[in-house]
Structures are given as structure tokens and as C-alpha cells.
Amino acid sequence: MANTVERKWYDGMFSTEDWWAFWLGAFFVILGIIAAFTHWPLTGWIVHFKGWVKLSDSFGPAQKGLMGPWGSLILSYLIFTGVTAFAAWIMRWNVRDYILAWTIVFVITVIAYIIGKNAYISAPKTKWAKYGIESGLQLGGAYYIIALAMGLIIGNFFPKGFRDFIKKGARPEWFIKIAIVCLGAKLGLKALQSAHFAAHLIISGVCATVAGYLLFWPLAYLVLRKGFGYSREWAACFASGVSICGVSAAIATGAAVRARPIIPVLLSSVIVVYAAIQLILYPPVLTKFWLHEPLSAGASLGLAIKTDGADAAAGAILDELMRSAAELEMGVKWEEGWITLSAIMTKIWIDMFIGLWAFILAVIWVAYFERKAGEKVPKIEIWFRFPKFVLGYFFAMLIVMFLGFTDILSYKDLKFGVKPVEGALRHLFFMLTFTSIGIVTDFGELKKEGLGKIALAYGLVIFFIITPLALLIAWIFHHGMMPPVATGGAH
């Protein structure tokens, strides 16, 4: 830990994906705020993908009539390429390779988005008349699964050289963190519409997170340590990965307890594979059996799925599936986004404590297991391990709420400027996350690394301990909470 004493609090501000998720997400939110003040269409150009029967209707600018659909798509590609490539350059990536790989990921994502938005595939029965169709698959959120499937095909069946290359542009954790910062602006707008409900959701998420920490980590640690006979360093990294927030927690814990670097690396492959399985499996199952508890179901994803990308992705799918099912089976139309928010809000609270938890573990390891005389763990370690994109999420949420509640800007003005950011941009980066998760998920990795035993332990813990407890905790703190009904949506 000695080297951390020499670091300054601002170290890493322009050299990590986590910080660049903050900067880029905040940049677009601020652009939306400026648009709200000026009424200039500074964010209206962002490409928005829509349900369609005619291919020409499948996408266009977030603000209708601003420009043609292809102009919106090309401008979105150029601007998103420019800002992410600039960040890549500052982070000293190979910018040329990043741009080429990113372009492939972007094109695949756009294709998946367009296919999945086809009305015959995704439109619920209640919207068939709108599209002039008489039948359909009603697979709301199918575009997410299509993007994931296309990514998985590339990540598992394409030539290794191409797979290694395209991974340079497939950055699921970065893309989802940018999207989550933008999601903060959505919660801000939602709070202006329903402040009491938003506050209730936040408080419930905090309570669920604390309960999860107190139960998940020690149980997971004991299973691997006592049940499977692994060392303390393995058990600590495993427990953090399976109970807190996946890859980030495993890596932070590995640094805190000075585990061999290979341990969090190998665990990460297990975590990513299981997260991909969970995001496919959980949303339809929860929709089938827990439609009457939509926000409990969303919060359970935040507690049970261990990567930000997979959690947010599963929350988005669940939101689509449950809203379609509620409209069809219950005759009620819920506002979009609240179920996704319940999943992500719980996950964000979990993420917030990574730094503190890593610090606590570091202190325990130094004081009790390593026992090196005179060594102290600097408190600034909490700051270095704190996920910075979370700051962006709260920045976006609070600035929108402040401007709205103080009447500096009207809700209508804020919606004009911020809606394209928290809507079209956020959804596109969610989709980029799905494609990227598929590309970086190699199902052959477990076999190649000989991780059968640890994979078995992880599966047992995630499905038989974490998931049942997640459902219980989510129900305790969220039961009875229903998303607000969309204006004119009750039948």
C-alpha cells in the first residue's frame, strides 16, 4: 500500500474509463442543460430508433423534423466516435485500432437495434393497430437480446485474430457507465414528476443494499473457504465478486488483500459468463412470475446480477417485458424507465461502497493476516476505489432536480434539452453495452483456464444463495411499489 501514499486525490482523473464515463456523461448532460436554457437543438440530433413496419421509419433524430434520419445517424456516429476517441487518446489507447473496432461495434449495434425494433418482433398487441399489423411475436426488448446474440456469435465463433481486434472497441463497462450517468438525468426528470416516489425508491435501494452486504459477503466467503477449501485471498475476491459488483469488486478486493493478480483476472471471466446467462434468464422469468411486484423485481436484479452492464441491460429488458405484459394482461400502462431505475439504483448503491469495503478489507488483512509492523492503510484508498461514474449519476440527477424544483427552468424546457440525452443517447449506449458484452464473453474461457471448480462454486452461490436472498430483500424493501401510470395510460 505504500505507493498509494504518494498519489494525489486527482490522480487518474484523465486516465481511466471510470473517470471518462463521468466526463463524457456529464458533457452530454450539460449540453442538454444548455439546450434547455437556449432552446437550441444541441441534443436533438441524437439518433433515436423507433418501432417500424417500413424500414424508412426505423430511426431518426430525437427531435422530430430537425434533420433526415441518415443525417441523424451519421452525425451521431461522428460525434460519439469523436468524443470517445478523444478519451481513448488521452487514456493512451491505440486510437486507430479503437476507432476501427468501435465502428464495427457501432454498425452491428445499429443493425441489431433496427431488426429488434420491427413491429412484428417487438410491438405488444395493444400497439398492433398503430402499426397496421394483425399479429406479432410481442418480444419487447428483443433488440437487446439480438445485440447480445450477435456479439456472442462474434466473441465465440469468429477467428481469434478478429475477436481480439474487435475487443478494442467493445468496452461494455465503459459504455454502460456513460449510459448510467445519463440515467441520472432521467431520475432527475422523473423526480420532478413524482418527487415522493423517487425519494421512496432511493431510500428503499439504500436499505436493500445494506442488507445485501451484511448477508451476501460472509456467506459467499464461507462457502468458498470452508465448503471448497480455497485460500483467504481466493475467498475474499470471490465473495466480493459474487456478492458486491462483480469484476470491479473482485479487482478492488484483490488489490486490498494483495492477492496474486491472476485471481481477480480468472474470477472476472467467471463473473462475466454468469452475468450474460443471468441477463437472458432473469427478465422473462421475473415477468412471468412477479408481474405484480415490478419494482421488487427490478431491485432484485440490482442485488443478484454482478456487473453494471448486465444489471442495467437486464433492467432495461425487464422494463420492456413488464410494461408490455402489464398493458396486455392488467390493462395498465406504466411509465417507461421506473423498473430499469429500480435495478440500477440498487446496483449504484452497491457500487458506491466498493471503495469503503476494499478499505475495510485492506485494514483487516494488514492488521490480522499480514501483520506487518508499522504499515498503515491510507484513508485516501476509499477515494481511489470509489467508482467515479457514480458521481456523474448523482451530478446529473441533482442538477436537473435543482433547476426544476427552483423554477430556474421549467419541466418542459428541461425535457426539451435533456430528454434526448437520457432517452435516445442512453438507449444507444445500453445497446452498445449488449453488443460488447457478447463480444467479450468467451464461453470457452472457463474450460481453457480450468476453472470448473470455481465456476461450480460461483453458480451454486449465485443461484442458491444470492438470488433467493435478493428476491427476499427486494420484496421486503420494495413490495407494493408500482411504477406511476403513464398519462392517459390507464384503461
C-alpha positions as CSV (number, residue, x, y, z in Angstrom):
1,M,0.0,0.0,0.0
2,A,3.0,2.3,0.4
3,N,2.8,3.5,-3.2
4,T,-0.7,4.8,-2.6
5,V,0.5,7.4,-0.1
6,E,2.3,9.3,-2.8
7,R,-0.8,9.6,-5.0
8,K,-2.8,12.8,-5.1
9,W,-6.5,12.8,-4.9
10,Y,-6.8,13.9,-8.5
11,D,-4.6,11.1,-9.9
12,G,-6.4,9.1,-12.6
13,M,-8.9,11.8,-13.5
14,F,-8.0,11.6,-17.2
15,S,-6.5,8.2,-17.4
16,T,-9.3,5.7,-16.5
17,E,-12.5,4.5,-18.1
18,D,-14.3,5.2,-14.9
19,W,-13.4,8.9,-14.9
20,W,-14.1,9.2,-18.6
21,A,-17.6,7.8,-18.1
22,F,-18.0,10.7,-15.7
23,W,-16.6,13.3,-18.1
24,L,-18.5,12.2,-21.2
25,G,-21.8,11.5,-19.5
26,A,-21.6,14.9,-17.7
27,F,-20.6,16.6,-21.0
28,F,-23.8,15.4,-22.7
29,V,-26.0,16.2,-19.7
30,I,-24.5,19.8,-19.6
31,L,-25.1,20.0,-23.3
32,G,-28.8,19.2,-22.6
33,I,-28.9,21.8,-19.9
34,I,-27.6,24.4,-22.2
35,A,-30.1,23.4,-24.8
36,A,-32.8,23.8,-22.2
37,F,-31.7,27.3,-21.4
38,T,-31.3,28.4,-25.1
39,H,-33.8,26.2,-26.9
40,W,-31.1,25.5,-29.4
41,P,-31.3,21.9,-30.7
42,L,-27.9,20.9,-29.2
43,T,-29.0,17.4,-28.4
44,G,-31.9,16.9,-30.8
45,W,-29.6,15.4,-33.5
46,I,-29.0,12.2,-31.4
47,V,-30.4,9.2,-33.4
48,H,-33.5,7.7,-32.0
49,F,-34.6,4.2,-33.0
50,K,-38.3,3.6,-33.3
51,G,-40.8,0.8,-33.9
52,W,-41.4,0.3,-37.6
53,V,-43.0,-1.6,-40.4
54,K,-41.5,0.4,-43.1
55,L,-37.7,0.4,-42.8
56,S,-37.5,4.1,-43.6
57,D,-39.4,4.8,-40.3
58,S,-36.9,2.8,-38.2
59,F,-34.8,5.7,-37.0
60,G,-34.5,9.5,-37.0
61,P,-33.4,12.5,-34.9
62,A,-34.6,12.6,-31.3
63,Q,-36.2,15.9,-32.1
64,K,-38.6,15.3,-35.0
65,G,-38.0,17.3,-38.1
66,L,-34.6,18.6,-37.2
67,M,-32.9,16.6,-40.0
68,G,-33.2,13.5,-42.1
69,P,-32.8,10.0,-40.5
70,W,-29.5,9.3,-42.2
71,G,-28.1,12.7,-41.3
72,S,-29.0,12.0,-37.6
73,L,-27.4,8.5,-37.7
74,I,-24.2,9.7,-39.4
75,L,-23.9,12.8,-37.2
76,S,-24.4,10.6,-34.1
77,Y,-21.7,8.2,-35.2
78,L,-19.2,11.1,-36.0
79,I,-19.8,12.8,-32.6
80,F,-19.8,9.7,-30.5
81,T,-16.7,8.5,-32.3
82,G,-15.0,11.8,-31.8
83,V,-15.6,12.1,-28.1
84,T,-14.8,8.5,-27.2
85,A,-11.8,8.5,-29.5
86,F,-10.6,11.7,-27.8
87,A,-10.9,9.9,-24.4
88,A,-9.1,6.9,-25.8
89,W,-6.3,9.2,-27.0
90,I,-6.0,10.8,-23.5
91,M,-6.0,7.3,-21.9
92,R,-3.2,6.3,-24.4
93,W,-5.1,3.6,-26.2
94,N,-4.3,2.8,-29.8
95,V,-6.7,5.3,-31.2
96,R,-6.6,4.0,-34.8
97,D,-7.5,0.4,-33.6
98,Y,-10.1,1.8,-31.3
99,I,-11.9,3.8,-34.0
100,L,-11.9,0.9,-36.4
101,A,-13.1,-1.7,-33.8
102,W,-15.6,0.8,-32.4
103,T,-17.0,1.4,-35.9
104,I,-17.7,-2.3,-36.3
105,V,-19.4,-2.5,-32.9
106,F,-21.5,0.6,-33.7
107,V,-22.6,-0.8,-37.1
108,I,-23.5,-4.2,-35.5
109,T,-25.4,-2.4,-32.8
110,V,-27.4,-0.3,-35.2
111,I,-28.3,-3.4,-37.3
112,A,-29.5,-5.2,-34.1
113,Y,-31.4,-2.2,-33.0
114,I,-33.3,-1.8,-36.3
115,I,-34.1,-5.5,-36.5
116,G,-35.3,-5.7,-32.9
117,K,-37.5,-2.7,-33.2
118,N,-39.5,-4.2,-36.0
119,A,-43.2,-4.1,-35.0
120,Y,-43.7,-7.7,-35.9
121,I,-41.0,-8.7,-33.4
122,S,-41.3,-6.3,-30.5
123,A,-44.7,-4.4,-30.6
124,P,-47.2,-5.5,-27.9
125,K,-50.7,-6.5,-29.0
126,T,-52.0,-3.1,-27.8
127,K,-49.9,-1.3,-30.4
128,W,-50.7,-3.6,-33.4
129,A,-53.3,-1.2,-34.6
130,K,-50.9,1.7,-34.6
131,Y,-48.6,-0.2,-36.9
132,G,-51.4,-1.7,-39.0
133,I,-50.5,-5.3,-38.2
134,E,-52.6,-8.2,-37.0
135,S,-50.0,-10.5,-35.4
136,G,-46.6,-10.4,-33.9
137,L,-44.1,-12.0,-31.5
138,Q,-44.6,-9.4,-28.8
139,L,-40.9,-9.7,-27.7
140,G,-40.5,-6.3,-26.1
141,G,-36.8,-5.6,-25.6
142,A,-35.9,-8.1,-28.3
143,Y,-33.3,-5.7,-29.7
144,Y,-31.2,-6.1,-26.5
145,I,-31.2,-9.9,-26.9
146,I,-30.4,-9.6,-30.7
147,A,-27.4,-7.3,-29.9
148,L,-26.2,-9.7,-27.3
149,A,-26.6,-12.7,-29.6
150,M,-24.8,-11.0,-32.4
151,G,-22.0,-10.1,-30.0
152,L,-21.8,-13.7,-28.6
153,I,-21.6,-15.1,-32.1
154,I,-18.6,-12.9,-32.9
155,G,-17.0,-13.4,-29.5
156,N,-17.2,-17.2,-29.7
157,F,-17.1,-18.3,-33.3
158,F,-15.2,-15.7,-35.4
159,P,-11.4,-16.1,-36.0
160,K,-9.4,-15.3,-32.9
161,G,-7.5,-12.5,-34.5
162,F,-10.7,-10.7,-35.4
163,R,-12.1,-11.3,-31.9
164,D,-9.0,-9.9,-30.3
165,F,-9.1,-6.9,-32.5
166,I,-12.8,-6.0,-32.1
167,K,-12.5,-6.2,-28.3
168,K,-10.5,-3.0,-28.6
169,G,-13.7,-1.2,-29.4
170,A,-16.1,-3.3,-27.3
171,R,-16.0,-1.7,-23.9
172,P,-19.1,-2.8,-22.0
173,E,-18.3,-1.4,-18.6
174,W,-17.3,2.0,-20.1
175,F,-20.4,2.2,-22.3
176,I,-22.8,1.3,-19.5
177,K,-21.2,3.8,-17.1
178,I,-21.7,6.6,-19.6
179,A,-25.3,5.5,-20.0
180,I,-25.8,5.3,-16.2
181,V,-24.6,8.9,-15.9
182,C,-27.2,9.9,-18.4
183,L,-29.7,7.8,-16.5
184,G,-29.2,10.2,-13.5
185,A,-30.7,12.9,-15.6
186,K,-33.7,10.6,-16.2
187,L,-34.2,10.2,-12.5
188,G,-34.0,13.9,-12.1
189,L,-36.8,14.4,-14.6
190,K,-38.8,11.6,-13.0
191,A,-38.4,13.3,-9.6
192,L,-39.8,16.5,-11.0
193,Q,-42.9,14.5,-12.0
194,S,-43.1,12.3,-8.8
195,A,-40.7,13.5,-6.1
196,H,-42.2,11.4,-3.3
197,F,-41.9,8.2,-5.4
198,A,-38.4,8.9,-6.4
199,A,-37.3,9.5,-2.8
200,H,-39.0,6.3,-1.8
201,L,-37.1,4.4,-4.5
202,I,-33.8,5.8,-3.4
203,I,-34.4,5.1,0.3
204,S,-35.5,1.5,-0.5
205,G,-32.5,1.0,-2.6
206,V,-30.2,2.0,0.2
207,C,-31.8,-0.3,2.7
208,A,-31.7,-3.2,0.3
209,T,-28.1,-2.6,-0.4
210,V,-27.0,-2.6,3.3
211,A,-29.0,-5.8,3.9
212,G,-27.3,-7.4,0.9
213,Y,-23.8,-6.5,2.0
214,L,-24.4,-7.9,5.5
215,L,-25.7,-11.2,4.2
216,F,-24.1,-11.9,0.8
217,W,-20.4,-11.4,1.5
218,P,-19.9,-13.5,4.7
219,L,-22.0,-16.4,3.2
220,A,-20.1,-16.4,-0.1
221,Y,-16.7,-16.2,1.8
222,L,-17.6,-19.2,4.0
223,V,-18.8,-21.3,1.1
224,L,-15.6,-20.9,-0.8
225,R,-13.3,-21.0,2.2
226,K,-14.9,-23.8,4.2
227,G,-17.0,-25.6,1.6
228,F,-14.5,-25.7,-1.3
229,G,-11.2,-25.3,0.7
230,Y,-9.8,-22.2,-1.1
231,S,-7.4,-19.8,0.5
232,R,-8.3,-16.5,2.1
233,E,-7.2,-14.5,-0.9
234,W,-9.4,-16.6,-3.2
235,A,-12.3,-16.5,-0.8
236,A,-12.2,-12.7,-0.3
237,C,-12.0,-11.9,-4.0
238,F,-14.7,-14.5,-4.8
239,A,-17.0,-13.2,-2.1
240,S,-16.7,-9.6,-3.3
241,G,-17.2,-10.6,-6.9
242,V,-20.3,-12.7,-6.3
243,S,-21.9,-10.5,-3.6
244,I,-21.0,-6.9,-4.5
245,C,-20.4,-5.8,-8.0
246,G,-18.6,-8.4,-10.0
247,V,-15.4,-7.6,-11.8
248,S,-14.8,-4.2,-10.2
249,A,-15.2,-5.6,-6.7
250,A,-13.0,-8.6,-7.4
251,I,-10.2,-6.4,-8.7
252,A,-10.5,-3.9,-5.9
253,T,-10.5,-6.6,-3.3
254,G,-7.6,-8.3,-4.9
255,A,-5.6,-5.1,-4.6
256,A,-6.8,-4.6,-1.0
257,V,-5.8,-8.1,0.2
258,R,-2.7,-8.2,-2.1
259,A,-4.0,-11.3,-3.9
260,R,-2.0,-12.7,-6.8
261,P,-3.1,-10.7,-9.9
262,I,-4.2,-13.9,-11.7
263,I,-7.0,-14.4,-9.1
264,P,-9.3,-11.5,-9.9
265,V,-8.5,-12.0,-13.6
266,L,-9.7,-15.6,-13.6
267,L,-12.7,-14.7,-11.5
268,S,-13.6,-11.9,-13.9
269,S,-14.1,-14.5,-16.7
270,V,-16.5,-16.5,-14.5
271,I,-18.4,-13.4,-13.4
272,V,-18.9,-12.1,-17.0
273,V,-20.1,-15.5,-18.3
274,Y,-22.7,-15.9,-15.5
275,A,-23.8,-12.3,-15.8
276,A,-24.6,-13.0,-19.5
277,I,-26.6,-16.1,-18.5
278,Q,-28.5,-14.1,-15.9
279,L,-29.4,-11.2,-18.1
280,I,-31.0,-13.6,-20.6
281,L,-32.7,-15.8,-18.0
282,Y,-34.0,-13.5,-15.2
283,P,-36.1,-10.9,-17.0
284,P,-38.6,-13.3,-18.7
285,V,-38.8,-15.4,-15.5
286,L,-39.5,-12.4,-13.3
287,T,-42.1,-11.1,-15.8
288,K,-43.8,-14.5,-15.8
289,F,-44.0,-14.9,-12.0
290,W,-43.6,-11.5,-10.4
291,L,-45.5,-9.1,-12.7
292,H,-47.5,-7.9,-9.6
293,E,-44.2,-6.7,-8.0
294,P,-42.4,-4.8,-10.8
295,L,-40.1,-2.7,-8.7
296,S,-39.2,-5.5,-6.3
297,A,-38.3,-7.5,-9.4
298,G,-36.1,-4.6,-10.7
299,A,-34.4,-4.2,-7.4
300,S,-33.7,-7.9,-7.2
301,L,-31.7,-7.7,-10.5
302,G,-29.5,-5.0,-8.9
303,L,-28.8,-7.3,-6.0
304,A,-28.4,-10.5,-8.0
305,I,-26.6,-9.6,-11.2
306,K,-22.9,-8.7,-10.6
307,T,-21.8,-6.4,-13.4
308,D,-23.1,-2.9,-14.1
309,G,-23.6,-3.7,-17.8
310,A,-25.6,-6.9,-17.3
311,D,-27.7,-5.4,-14.5
312,A,-28.6,-2.3,-16.5
313,A,-29.2,-4.4,-19.6
314,A,-31.4,-6.9,-17.7
315,G,-33.3,-4.0,-16.1
316,A,-34.0,-2.5,-19.5
317,I,-35.3,-5.8,-20.8
318,L,-37.4,-6.3,-17.7
319,D,-38.8,-2.8,-18.1
320,E,-39.9,-3.6,-21.6
321,L,-41.3,-7.0,-20.9
322,M,-43.2,-6.0,-17.7
323,R,-44.7,-2.8,-19.2
324,S,-45.9,-4.8,-22.3
325,A,-47.3,-7.6,-20.1
326,A,-49.0,-5.1,-17.7
327,E,-50.7,-3.3,-20.6
328,L,-51.8,-6.6,-22.1
329,E,-52.8,-8.6,-19.0
330,M,-53.7,-5.9,-16.5
331,G,-54.9,-3.1,-18.7
332,V,-52.5,-0.6,-17.2
333,K,-49.7,1.4,-19.0
334,W,-46.8,2.1,-16.7
335,E,-44.3,4.9,-17.3
336,E,-41.2,3.7,-19.0
337,G,-38.0,3.6,-17.0
338,W,-39.0,3.1,-13.4
339,I,-38.3,-0.6,-13.4
340,T,-34.9,0.0,-15.0
341,L,-34.3,2.7,-12.4
342,S,-35.1,0.3,-9.5
343,A,-32.5,-2.2,-10.9
344,I,-29.8,0.4,-11.4
345,M,-30.5,2.4,-8.3
346,T,-29.8,-0.6,-6.1
347,K,-26.7,-1.5,-8.1
348,I,-25.4,2.0,-7.8
349,W,-25.6,2.0,-4.0
350,I,-23.8,-1.3,-4.1
351,D,-21.1,0.2,-6.3
352,M,-20.7,3.2,-4.0
353,F,-19.4,1.1,-1.2
354,I,-16.7,-0.7,-3.2
355,G,-14.0,1.8,-2.0
356,L,-15.1,1.6,1.6
357,W,-15.4,-2.2,1.5
358,A,-11.9,-2.5,-0.1
359,F,-10.5,-0.2,2.6
360,I,-12.1,-2.3,5.4
361,L,-10.7,-5.5,3.9
362,A,-7.2,-3.9,3.5
363,V,-7.2,-2.9,7.1
364,I,-8.3,-6.4,8.2
365,W,-5.6,-8.0,6.1
366,V,-2.9,-5.7,7.3
367,A,-3.9,-5.9,10.9
368,Y,-4.8,-9.6,11.2
369,F,-3.4,-11.7,8.4
370,E,-0.3,-10.0,7.1
371,R,0.7,-8.4,10.4
372,K,3.5,-6.1,9.0
373,A,4.7,-3.8,11.7
374,G,4.2,-0.1,11.2
375,E,2.2,-0.4,8.0
376,K,-0.9,1.7,7.7
377,V,-3.6,1.8,5.1
378,P,-4.2,5.4,3.9
379,K,-7.8,6.6,4.1
380,I,-7.5,8.0,0.6
381,E,-7.7,4.5,-0.7
382,I,-11.5,4.9,-0.2
383,W,-11.5,7.7,-2.8
384,F,-9.3,5.8,-5.3
385,R,-11.6,2.8,-5.1
386,F,-14.8,4.7,-5.2
387,P,-16.5,4.3,-8.7
388,K,-16.4,7.8,-10.2
389,F,-19.2,7.3,-12.7
390,V,-21.5,7.2,-9.6
391,L,-20.5,10.8,-9.1
392,G,-21.7,11.6,-12.6
393,Y,-25.0,9.8,-12.0
394,F,-25.7,12.0,-8.9
395,F,-24.4,15.1,-10.6
396,A,-26.9,14.6,-13.5
397,M,-29.8,13.8,-11.2
398,L,-29.2,16.7,-8.8
399,I,-28.6,19.4,-11.4
400,V,-31.8,18.5,-13.2
401,M,-33.7,18.4,-9.9
402,F,-32.2,21.7,-8.7
403,L,-33.0,23.6,-11.9
404,G,-36.5,22.2,-11.9
405,F,-37.5,22.5,-8.3
406,T,-36.1,26.0,-8.1
407,D,-38.1,27.0,-11.2
408,I,-34.9,28.2,-12.9
409,L,-36.1,26.0,-15.8
410,S,-39.5,24.6,-16.4
411,Y,-40.0,20.9,-16.8
412,K,-40.9,21.5,-20.4
413,D,-37.6,23.3,-21.0
414,L,-35.6,20.5,-19.3
415,K,-37.4,17.8,-21.2
416,F,-36.5,19.6,-24.5
417,G,-32.8,19.6,-23.8
418,V,-32.3,16.6,-21.6
419,K,-34.7,14.1,-22.9
420,P,-32.6,13.2,-26.0
421,V,-29.6,12.5,-23.6
422,E,-31.4,10.4,-21.1
423,G,-33.5,8.7,-23.8
424,A,-32.0,8.3,-27.2
425,L,-28.3,8.5,-26.2
426,R,-28.8,6.4,-23.1
427,H,-30.6,3.6,-25.0
428,L,-28.0,3.6,-27.7
429,F,-25.2,3.2,-25.2
430,F,-27.2,0.4,-23.5
431,M,-27.3,-1.3,-26.9
432,L,-23.6,-0.8,-27.4
433,T,-23.2,-2.4,-24.0
434,F,-25.2,-5.5,-25.0
435,T,-23.2,-6.0,-28.2
436,S,-19.9,-5.5,-26.3
437,I,-20.9,-7.9,-23.5
438,G,-21.4,-10.6,-26.2
439,I,-18.1,-9.8,-27.9
440,V,-16.1,-10.1,-24.7
441,T,-17.9,-13.1,-23.3
442,D,-16.0,-16.2,-24.3
443,F,-17.8,-19.4,-23.1
444,G,-14.7,-21.4,-23.9
445,E,-12.7,-19.3,-21.4
446,L,-13.8,-21.3,-18.4
447,K,-12.7,-24.6,-19.9
448,K,-9.4,-23.2,-21.2
449,E,-8.5,-21.8,-17.8
450,G,-9.5,-24.9,-15.9
451,L,-12.0,-23.1,-13.7
452,G,-14.5,-25.8,-13.4
453,K,-14.4,-25.9,-9.6
454,I,-14.6,-22.1,-9.1
455,A,-17.3,-21.9,-11.8
456,L,-19.3,-24.5,-9.9
457,A,-18.9,-22.7,-6.6
458,Y,-19.9,-19.4,-8.3
459,G,-23.0,-21.0,-9.8
460,L,-24.1,-22.6,-6.6
461,V,-23.7,-19.3,-4.7
462,I,-25.3,-17.1,-7.3
463,F,-28.4,-19.3,-7.9
464,F,-29.0,-20.9,-4.5
465,I,-27.8,-18.1,-2.1
466,I,-27.6,-14.7,-3.8
467,T,-30.7,-14.9,-6.0
468,P,-33.2,-16.2,-3.3
469,L,-31.9,-13.6,-0.8
470,A,-32.0,-10.9,-3.5
471,L,-35.7,-11.7,-4.1
472,L,-36.5,-11.6,-0.4
473,I,-34.6,-8.4,0.3
474,A,-36.0,-6.7,-2.7
475,W,-39.5,-7.7,-1.7
476,I,-39.0,-6.5,1.9
477,F,-37.9,-3.0,0.9
478,H,-39.9,-2.6,-2.3
479,H,-43.1,-4.7,-2.0
480,G,-46.3,-2.9,-3.1
481,M,-44.4,-0.2,-5.0
482,M,-45.7,0.2,-8.5
483,P,-44.5,2.4,-11.3
484,P,-46.5,5.5,-11.9
485,V,-49.2,5.1,-14.6
486,A,-48.4,6.9,-17.8
487,T,-50.6,9.9,-18.6
488,G,-53.6,8.5,-20.4
489,G,-52.3,5.0,-19.8
490,A,-55.0,3.5,-17.5
491,H,-57.8,1.6,-19.2
